[in-house]
Amino acid sequence: MNTQTLNQTQLNETQTAGFDLTTLKITALQYLKEVSEKEDYEKMGEIVKYAREFGAKDYEILISTMSAFDPEYIKGEYRR
């Protein structure tokens, strides 16, 4: 078992208390969307940190924050 796999296993067991990382990631992204809608920028950094720890990709984080400000982006109608 390589070091990265070992570290991911430790994260799964110690920090998530047995919860599925996907569930935690989706929950963090949902909180991020809610905080974005309320424009509570002080909390966004910490939520982004947790979302990344739980496996969220940059584009998932971007979509979570963009949807609060530009509904056309989520509908797939966002074009430049």
ZIRA-V772038 format. One record per residue. N is the residue number from 1. D_LAST is the distance of its C-alpha to the last C-alpha in Angstrom with 2 decimals. Layout:
# ZIRA-V772038
n = <N	N>
d_last = <D_LAST	D_LAST>
This chain:
# ZIRA-V772038
n = <1	2	3	4	5	6	7	8	9	10	11	12	13	14	15	16	17	18	19	20	21	22	23	24	25	26	27	28	29	30	31	32	33	34	35	36	37	38	39	40	41	42	43	44	45	46	47	48	49	50	51	52	53	54	55	56	57	58	59	60	61	62	63	64	65	66	67	68	69	70	71	72	73	74	75	76	77	78	79	80>
d_last = <45.40	43.16	42.38	38.77	40.02	42.84	40.61	38.32	41.52	42.80	39.59	39.90	43.54	43.84	40.74	39.72	43.25	42.79	39.60	37.02	34.19	31.57	32.95	32.88	29.29	28.12	30.28	28.89	25.27	26.42	28.16	25.10	23.12	26.11	26.48	22.83	23.35	26.53	24.94	27.88	26.48	29.94	30.00	26.53	27.61	30.61	28.88	26.25	29.28	30.97	27.98	27.74	31.51	31.30	28.80	25.32	22.57	19.92	17.17	19.62	20.18	16.53	16.15	19.45	18.46	14.95	16.50	18.85	16.41	13.50	15.02	11.96	10.87	14.28	14.40	11.79	9.77	6.93	3.77	0.00>
